[in-house]
Amino acid sequence: MASTSSRDREDALSSFAAQSHSQSSSPSTLPEHLAPYAEPSGSAPGSFQNEGLLGGEGGGDAEFGFSRPEFRQAQLAGTVQFYKRHVFLCYKNPKVWPPRIEAAEFDRLPRLLSAAVVARKNDMKKETLLTICEGHDGTETSNGDVLIFPDMIRYRRLTHFDVETFVEEVLVKDGEWLPGAPESLNGSYVFVCSHGSQDNRCGVCGPALVSRFREEIELRGLHGKVTVSPCSHVGGHKYAGNVIIFGPDFSGAISGHWYGYVSPDDIPILLEQHIEEGKIVDWLWRGQMDLSEDAQRKLHEQSFQLDGDMTVNKGKELTGTWTDRKNSDVFEAPVEVMACCQGNGNSSCCEQPLLAEKTDEKIVKLASGTTVGKKLSHTKSGKNVGARKVCSMPTWLESWEREDTYAALAVVFAAVSVAVAYSCYKQL
C-alpha cells in the first residue's frame, strides 16, 4: 500500500509538471517565481519565432556569441524579476540537458522538484526561483545536491523519493530536512547560463565564460574562495552571457547580483571589482535578488547621478548605496581638484557643480569645507563614452587679478605708513 501511495503521488506530481509546462510559458500564466523559465517576451506559447536561436546546432560567435549584432544593444538594469530565494539543483551536465529539463520525462528529480515548487508556491513565505546547475557524481558538486541562497547552505543527495518532504520542511516551513543536515557554503558562488539546448546564445557564450572564470580562478589562487558552475536558463536569452554572483558584502550579508552581456574579457573585472573590492560593474549589471525591477532601475540611475561606486550590499535602502565604505565625506571614486581656468573676456569655463543638488548631502568636500570639482565619467559596454570636468566656483578673493591684489596691499601699506608718521609727528 505504501508503495502504491508513493507511486500515486509521483504520478500526480509528474502530471502537474507536464500540465504546467505544456501551457503558455509567458509570465502571465506561469507562477512568478518560475517566470524566468518562460519564453522571451513576445514569443507565442511553444512557438519557434526565434528559430535558429532555440536549441539548434551550428552557428558561432558571429551569429550567437559575443560578436552577434544585438550584443550589448539593450538596457540591462531592471531586467531581473523580484524574488527572495534561489534554489539550485545540481544535476548532470549542460550537454545532456533537454530544452525544458524541469519538465523532461526521463529526468524525474528536476521534474518532480519543479512541480512541487510550483504546487506549493502559495504556501511559501519567500518568492523562490529554481534553477538547475551542473552536478557530477563523486565531486564537490554531486547529482542531487541542493544549494540555497541567500541561506548559503547545501543539502546532499536529494532523491525523487524525498522531494515532497524536502519542499515541505525546507522551502515551506523554512526548517531543516532531517535526513541530511545542511552544510554551510563559504566564499562566492558564480553561476553562468550555459543552457545550449534552450538557446544557442547561452550555448555559445556560457561555456566560454565558465572556462575563462576557471582559468582566472586558477591564476589568482582563488580555489575555495570562488566557485563557478554552468546553470540552466535563468531568464533573458538576449542578454547572454548571463552571470549570477552570490556572496557576502562588507557587513557579511549575502547578496545575489545578476550581470548580462558578459564577455570573457570582463571576467577579470568581475573578479577584481565585484568579488574582491565589493563594487558593482554597473555597465553589465542587470539587477539583484530581493529588489523589484523599478528599484533596480532607480538604483542604477542614482549611480550615474552620484557618479559613485555601487557597493555590494543588501540594496534594500537606496539612500547611501554608493557612500564610502569608511563612511567618510568623500566618495571612493578619485576626485580631481582643478584650478579654475581663465576665461576669454568676462566668460569662465567654471560651472556650478551638478552635485550641489541635494543628493543625500554627499557633496564632495575638502577638509576645509570648500566644494571642489569631480571628474565625471560614465561607461557603457565597458568603454568610456566621455568625461566632463566640473570645477568649483571661485570665491570673491580668488576672482581678483594678481595686480589688483598687489594694488590693494600697497594701499594698505601706505595707510599704515601715514598713520605711523602722524603718530610720530604728534609726539614731537
Secondary structure, 3 states (H helix, E strand, C coil): CHHHHHHHHHHHHHHHHHHHHHCCCCCCCCCHHHHHHCCCCCCCCCCCCCCCCCCCCCCCHHHHCCCCCCCCCCCCCCCCCCCCEEEEEECCCHHHCCCCHHHCCCCHHHHHHHHHHHHCHHHCCCCEEEEEECCCCCCCCCCCCEEEECCCEEECCCCCCCHHHHHHHHHHCCCCCCCCCCEECCCEEEEEECCCCCCHHHHHHHHHHHHHHHHHHHHCCCCCCEEEEEECCCCCHHHCCCEEEEEECCCCCEEEEEECCCCHHHHHHHHHHHHHCCECCHHHEEEECCCCHHHHHHHHHHHHHHCCCCECCCCCCCCCCCCCCCCCCCCCCCCCCCCCCCCCCCCCCCCCCHHHCCCCCCCCECCCCCECCCEEEEEECCEEEEEEECCCCCCCCCCCCHHHHHHHHHHHHHHHHHHHHHHHHHHC
